[in-house]
């Protein structure tokens, strides 16, 4: 899984500000919900344009932006107006919303830190990260557009970076429970091969295929027909392994 460089720049709450580069401020209330709304708008526009949100896409974006979602020195400019519009969408609806989200940790960098800085549960509530995963997962269930479902699912996967999971390690089960309903709907729509792909992608995240997700995968696999026996067996095996095993698969 590709890790967008923004997470490296702004992913660590206690070091969120670096010299000369502030992660811009955001509304204090419901930061996770605000982030989810931006990412859902991004997903719909990407889906409408027929663009996949995958490692290739993120690597393309990284080639045109610095660590702070800006076209700074050392990065190339898009070659066409169409590419520039594509990059602007990424910055406005995906990258900058992450930047503003992480700004909620700025208060933890000084000596007079609020109490929530040292309390994992309070930190999670302050950031509203459960809301982020819950709303995007719910959007998959509510959407009737397969392309939008695909983009949102991959946004969820890409969000489970080491930086995110490390900061919210007490939230592993809550995050997995929030994602599970969306994964269930996604699996019901796609065939066995895409199912294996998304399951392996979850296994390659820092969260891994946590128990609530593994349960949904097992349920899906057991419902496959005899014609998909090979994929069924592969998925059942994968459901027992939280993190990736290269021997699993088709």
TORKOL-4160 file (C-alpha; in steps of 0.2 Angstrom, whole numbers, padded with zeros to 4 digits, m for minus):
250
<pt num="1" X="0000" Y="0000" Z="0000"/>
<pt num="2" X="0007" Y="0017" Z="m0005"/>
<pt num="3" X="0008" Y="0030" Z="0009"/>
<pt num="4" X="0005" Y="0047" Z="0004"/>
<pt num="5" X="0019" Y="0059" Z="0010"/>
<pt num="6" X="0006" Y="0070" Z="0019"/>
<pt num="7" X="0004" Y="0057" Z="0032"/>
<pt num="8" X="0023" Y="0058" Z="0035"/>
<pt num="9" X="0022" Y="0077" Z="0037"/>
<pt num="10" X="0006" Y="0079" Z="0047"/>
<pt num="11" X="0003" Y="0061" Z="0054"/>
<pt num="12" X="0011" Y="0063" Z="0070"/>
<pt num="13" X="0000" Y="0073" Z="0082"/>
<pt num="14" X="0014" Y="0079" Z="0094"/>
<pt num="15" X="0025" Y="0085" Z="0080"/>
<pt num="16" X="0012" Y="0091" Z="0068"/>
<pt num="17" X="0020" Y="0108" Z="0065"/>
<pt num="18" X="0037" Y="0110" Z="0057"/>
<pt num="19" X="0047" Y="0126" Z="0054"/>
<pt num="20" X="0038" Y="0137" Z="0042"/>
<pt num="21" X="0024" Y="0125" Z="0038"/>
<pt num="22" X="0008" Y="0125" Z="0048"/>
<pt num="23" X="m0005" Y="0112" Z="0045"/>
<pt num="24" X="m0019" Y="0125" Z="0042"/>
<pt num="25" X="m0033" Y="0126" Z="0055"/>
<pt num="26" X="m0050" Y="0117" Z="0055"/>
<pt num="27" X="m0066" Y="0119" Z="0064"/>
<pt num="28" X="m0064" Y="0111" Z="0081"/>
<pt num="29" X="m0081" Y="0101" Z="0080"/>
<pt num="30" X="m0083" Y="0085" Z="0072"/>
<pt num="31" X="m0066" Y="0084" Z="0063"/>
<pt num="32" X="m0068" Y="0066" Z="0057"/>
<pt num="33" X="m0085" Y="0070" Z="0050"/>
<pt num="34" X="m0079" Y="0085" Z="0040"/>
<pt num="35" X="m0064" Y="0075" Z="0034"/>
<pt num="36" X="m0076" Y="0061" Z="0028"/>
<pt num="37" X="m0088" Y="0074" Z="0019"/>
<pt num="38" X="m0073" Y="0080" Z="0009"/>
<pt num="39" X="m0067" Y="0063" Z="0005"/>
<pt num="40" X="m0084" Y="0057" Z="0000"/>
<pt num="41" X="m0085" Y="0072" Z="m0012"/>
<pt num="42" X="m0068" Y="0068" Z="m0019"/>
<pt num="43" X="m0074" Y="0049" Z="m0022"/>
<pt num="44" X="m0089" Y="0054" Z="m0031"/>
<pt num="45" X="m0080" Y="0066" Z="m0043"/>
<pt num="46" X="m0066" Y="0053" Z="m0045"/>
<pt num="47" X="m0079" Y="0040" Z="m0049"/>
<pt num="48" X="m0088" Y="0051" Z="m0061"/>
<pt num="49" X="m0071" Y="0054" Z="m0071"/>
<pt num="50" X="m0068" Y="0035" Z="m0071"/>
<pt num="51" X="m0052" Y="0037" Z="m0061"/>
<pt num="52" X="m0046" Y="0023" Z="m0049"/>
<pt num="53" X="m0040" Y="0028" Z="m0032"/>
<pt num="54" X="m0025" Y="0016" Z="m0031"/>
<pt num="55" X="m0006" Y="0016" Z="m0028"/>
<pt num="56" X="m0003" Y="0022" Z="m0045"/>
<pt num="57" X="m0014" Y="0037" Z="m0043"/>
<pt num="58" X="m0006" Y="0042" Z="m0026"/>
<pt num="59" X="0011" Y="0040" Z="m0033"/>
<pt num="60" X="0006" Y="0052" Z="m0047"/>
<pt num="61" X="0000" Y="0064" Z="m0035"/>
<pt num="62" X="0016" Y="0063" Z="m0025"/>
<pt num="63" X="0026" Y="0067" Z="m0040"/>
<pt num="64" X="0017" Y="0084" Z="m0041"/>
<pt num="65" X="0016" Y="0089" Z="m0023"/>
<pt num="66" X="0028" Y="0091" Z="m0008"/>
<pt num="67" X="0025" Y="0085" Z="0010"/>
<pt num="68" X="0012" Y="0099" Z="0013"/>
<pt num="69" X="0000" Y="0097" Z="m0002"/>
<pt num="70" X="0009" Y="0111" Z="m0011"/>
<pt num="71" X="0018" Y="0112" Z="m0028"/>
<pt num="72" X="0034" Y="0117" Z="m0020"/>
<pt num="73" X="0052" Y="0116" Z="m0027"/>
<pt num="74" X="0058" Y="0100" Z="m0033"/>
<pt num="75" X="0041" Y="0093" Z="m0039"/>
<pt num="76" X="0035" Y="0094" Z="m0057"/>
<pt num="77" X="0020" Y="0103" Z="m0063"/>
<pt num="78" X="0006" Y="0093" Z="m0073"/>
<pt num="79" X="0009" Y="0093" Z="m0091"/>
<pt num="80" X="m0009" Y="0098" Z="m0096"/>
<pt num="81" X="m0024" Y="0108" Z="m0090"/>
<pt num="82" X="m0034" Y="0092" Z="m0088"/>
<pt num="83" X="m0020" Y="0085" Z="m0077"/>
<pt num="84" X="m0019" Y="0101" Z="m0067"/>
<pt num="85" X="m0038" Y="0100" Z="m0064"/>
<pt num="86" X="m0036" Y="0082" Z="m0058"/>
<pt num="87" X="m0022" Y="0088" Z="m0046"/>
<pt num="88" X="m0032" Y="0102" Z="m0040"/>
<pt num="89" X="m0046" Y="0090" Z="m0035"/>
<pt num="90" X="m0034" Y="0079" Z="m0025"/>
<pt num="91" X="m0027" Y="0094" Z="m0016"/>
<pt num="92" X="m0044" Y="0102" Z="m0012"/>
<pt num="93" X="m0054" Y="0087" Z="m0007"/>
<pt num="94" X="m0042" Y="0074" Z="m0001"/>
<pt num="95" X="m0025" Y="0081" Z="0003"/>
<pt num="96" X="m0029" Y="0098" Z="0012"/>
<pt num="97" X="m0043" Y="0090" Z="0022"/>
<pt num="98" X="m0031" Y="0078" Z="0029"/>
<pt num="99" X="m0019" Y="0093" Z="0033"/>
<pt num="100" X="m0033" Y="0102" Z="0042"/>
<pt num="101" X="m0038" Y="0086" Z="0051"/>
<pt num="102" X="m0021" Y="0084" Z="0059"/>
<pt num="103" X="m0021" Y="0102" Z="0064"/>
<pt num="104" X="m0032" Y="0097" Z="0079"/>
<pt num="105" X="m0016" Y="0090" Z="0087"/>
<pt num="106" X="m0007" Y="0107" Z="0087"/>
<pt num="107" X="m0012" Y="0110" Z="0105"/>
<pt num="108" X="m0002" Y="0095" Z="0111"/>
<pt num="109" X="0015" Y="0102" Z="0105"/>
<pt num="110" X="0017" Y="0114" Z="0120"/>
<pt num="111" X="0019" Y="0113" Z="0138"/>
<pt num="112" X="0001" Y="0118" Z="0143"/>
<pt num="113" X="m0007" Y="0103" Z="0134"/>
<pt num="114" X="m0026" Y="0100" Z="0136"/>
<pt num="115" X="m0030" Y="0084" Z="0146"/>
<pt num="116" X="m0036" Y="0075" Z="0130"/>
<pt num="117" X="m0018" Y="0074" Z="0124"/>
<pt num="118" X="m0013" Y="0061" Z="0136"/>
<pt num="119" X="m0029" Y="0051" Z="0136"/>
<pt num="120" X="m0031" Y="0040" Z="0121"/>
<pt num="121" X="m0050" Y="0038" Z="0122"/>
<pt num="122" X="m0051" Y="0057" Z="0124"/>
<pt num="123" X="m0039" Y="0060" Z="0109"/>
<pt num="124" X="m0050" Y="0049" Z="0098"/>
<pt num="125" X="m0066" Y="0058" Z="0103"/>
<pt num="126" X="m0057" Y="0075" Z="0100"/>
<pt num="127" X="m0052" Y="0070" Z="0082"/>
<pt num="128" X="m0069" Y="0061" Z="0079"/>
<pt num="129" X="m0060" Y="0047" Z="0070"/>
<pt num="130" X="m0073" Y="0034" Z="0072"/>
<pt num="131" X="m0085" Y="0046" Z="0063"/>
<pt num="132" X="m0073" Y="0047" Z="0048"/>
<pt num="133" X="m0074" Y="0028" Z="0046"/>
<pt num="134" X="m0092" Y="0026" Z="0051"/>
<pt num="135" X="m0098" Y="0039" Z="0038"/>
<pt num="136" X="m0087" Y="0033" Z="0024"/>
<pt num="137" X="m0092" Y="0015" Z="0027"/>
<pt num="138" X="m0110" Y="0020" Z="0028"/>
<pt num="139" X="m0108" Y="0029" Z="0011"/>
<pt num="140" X="m0103" Y="0013" Z="0003"/>
<pt num="141" X="m0119" Y="0005" Z="0010"/>
<pt num="142" X="m0130" Y="0019" Z="0004"/>
<pt num="143" X="m0122" Y="0022" Z="m0013"/>
<pt num="144" X="m0130" Y="0014" Z="m0029"/>
<pt num="145" X="m0115" Y="0018" Z="m0039"/>
<pt num="146" X="m0102" Y="0004" Z="m0040"/>
<pt num="147" X="m0088" Y="0016" Z="m0045"/>
<pt num="148" X="m0091" Y="0027" Z="m0030"/>
<pt num="149" X="m0091" Y="0012" Z="m0019"/>
<pt num="150" X="m0075" Y="0006" Z="m0026"/>
<pt num="151" X="m0066" Y="0023" Z="m0023"/>
<pt num="152" X="m0073" Y="0025" Z="m0006"/>
<pt num="153" X="m0067" Y="0007" Z="m0001"/>
<pt num="154" X="m0050" Y="0011" Z="m0007"/>
<pt num="155" X="m0050" Y="0028" Z="0002"/>
<pt num="156" X="m0054" Y="0018" Z="0018"/>
<pt num="157" X="m0040" Y="0006" Z="0015"/>
<pt num="158" X="m0027" Y="0020" Z="0011"/>
<pt num="159" X="m0032" Y="0029" Z="0027"/>
<pt num="160" X="m0026" Y="0014" Z="0038"/>
<pt num="161" X="m0008" Y="0020" Z="0038"/>
<pt num="162" X="0005" Y="0017" Z="0052"/>
<pt num="163" X="0003" Y="0035" Z="0057"/>
<pt num="164" X="m0016" Y="0034" Z="0059"/>
<pt num="165" X="m0016" Y="0017" Z="0067"/>
<pt num="166" X="m0002" Y="0022" Z="0079"/>
<pt num="167" X="m0011" Y="0037" Z="0085"/>
<pt num="168" X="m0027" Y="0028" Z="0087"/>
<pt num="169" X="m0021" Y="0011" Z="0093"/>
<pt num="170" X="m0034" Y="0010" Z="0106"/>
<pt num="171" X="m0047" Y="0012" Z="0093"/>
<pt num="172" X="m0042" Y="m0004" Z="0082"/>
<pt num="173" X="m0058" Y="m0013" Z="0086"/>
<pt num="174" X="m0069" Y="0002" Z="0085"/>
<pt num="175" X="m0062" Y="0007" Z="0068"/>
<pt num="176" X="m0064" Y="m0011" Z="0062"/>
<pt num="177" X="m0082" Y="m0012" Z="0067"/>
<pt num="178" X="m0086" Y="0005" Z="0059"/>
<pt num="179" X="m0078" Y="m0001" Z="0042"/>
<pt num="180" X="m0086" Y="m0019" Z="0043"/>
<pt num="181" X="m0104" Y="m0014" Z="0036"/>
<pt num="182" X="m0096" Y="m0005" Z="0021"/>
<pt num="183" X="m0085" Y="m0020" Z="0018"/>
<pt num="184" X="m0100" Y="m0032" Z="0019"/>
<pt num="185" X="m0109" Y="m0022" Z="0005"/>
<pt num="186" X="m0094" Y="m0021" Z="m0005"/>
<pt num="187" X="m0091" Y="m0040" Z="m0005"/>
<pt num="188" X="m0109" Y="m0043" Z="m0009"/>
<pt num="189" X="m0107" Y="m0033" Z="m0025"/>
<pt num="190" X="m0090" Y="m0039" Z="m0032"/>
<pt num="191" X="m0084" Y="m0056" Z="m0038"/>
<pt num="192" X="m0071" Y="m0067" Z="m0029"/>
<pt num="193" X="m0056" Y="m0060" Z="m0037"/>
<pt num="194" X="m0059" Y="m0042" Z="m0032"/>
<pt num="195" X="m0064" Y="m0048" Z="m0015"/>
<pt num="196" X="m0047" Y="m0057" Z="m0013"/>
<pt num="197" X="m0039" Y="m0041" Z="m0019"/>
<pt num="198" X="m0047" Y="m0030" Z="m0006"/>
<pt num="199" X="m0045" Y="m0042" Z="0008"/>
<pt num="200" X="m0026" Y="m0043" Z="0004"/>
<pt num="201" X="m0026" Y="m0024" Z="0004"/>
<pt num="202" X="m0033" Y="m0024" Z="0022"/>
<pt num="203" X="m0020" Y="m0037" Z="0027"/>
<pt num="204" X="m0007" Y="m0025" Z="0021"/>
<pt num="205" X="m0012" Y="m0010" Z="0032"/>
<pt num="206" X="m0007" Y="m0007" Z="0049"/>
<pt num="207" X="m0024" Y="m0012" Z="0056"/>
<pt num="208" X="m0024" Y="m0028" Z="0046"/>
<pt num="209" X="m0039" Y="m0039" Z="0044"/>
<pt num="210" X="m0045" Y="m0036" Z="0062"/>
<pt num="211" X="m0059" Y="m0048" Z="0069"/>
<pt num="212" X="m0074" Y="m0038" Z="0064"/>
<pt num="213" X="m0068" Y="m0038" Z="0046"/>
<pt num="214" X="m0062" Y="m0056" Z="0046"/>
<pt num="215" X="m0079" Y="m0061" Z="0052"/>
<pt num="216" X="m0087" Y="m0053" Z="0036"/>
<pt num="217" X="m0074" Y="m0061" Z="0025"/>
<pt num="218" X="m0078" Y="m0078" Z="0032"/>
<pt num="219" X="m0097" Y="m0075" Z="0030"/>
<pt num="220" X="m0094" Y="m0070" Z="0012"/>
<pt num="221" X="m0083" Y="m0084" Z="0008"/>
<pt num="222" X="m0094" Y="m0097" Z="0014"/>
<pt num="223" X="m0108" Y="m0091" Z="0003"/>
<pt num="224" X="m0098" Y="m0093" Z="m0013"/>
<pt num="225" X="m0104" Y="m0106" Z="m0025"/>
<pt num="226" X="m0095" Y="m0123" Z="m0029"/>
<pt num="227" X="m0088" Y="m0115" Z="m0045"/>
<pt num="228" X="m0078" Y="m0103" Z="m0034"/>
<pt num="229" X="m0072" Y="m0116" Z="m0022"/>
<pt num="230" X="m0054" Y="m0111" Z="m0025"/>
<pt num="231" X="m0057" Y="m0093" Z="m0021"/>
<pt num="232" X="m0068" Y="m0098" Z="m0006"/>
<pt num="233" X="m0054" Y="m0108" Z="0002"/>
<pt num="234" X="m0042" Y="m0094" Z="m0001"/>
<pt num="235" X="m0053" Y="m0081" Z="0007"/>
<pt num="236" X="m0057" Y="m0093" Z="0022"/>
<pt num="237" X="m0038" Y="m0095" Z="0024"/>
<pt num="238" X="m0035" Y="m0076" Z="0023"/>
<pt num="239" X="m0049" Y="m0073" Z="0036"/>
<pt num="240" X="m0038" Y="m0082" Z="0049"/>
<pt num="241" X="m0023" Y="m0071" Z="0045"/>
<pt num="242" X="m0024" Y="m0053" Z="0051"/>
<pt num="243" X="m0009" Y="m0048" Z="0041"/>
<pt num="244" X="m0003" Y="m0053" Z="0024"/>
<pt num="245" X="0003" Y="m0070" Z="0020"/>
<pt num="246" X="0010" Y="m0070" Z="0002"/>
<pt num="247" X="0005" Y="m0089" Z="0000"/>
<pt num="248" X="m0013" Y="m0084" Z="0001"/>
<pt num="249" X="m0023" Y="m0080" Z="m0014"/>
<pt num="250" X="m0029" Y="m0087" Z="m0030"/>
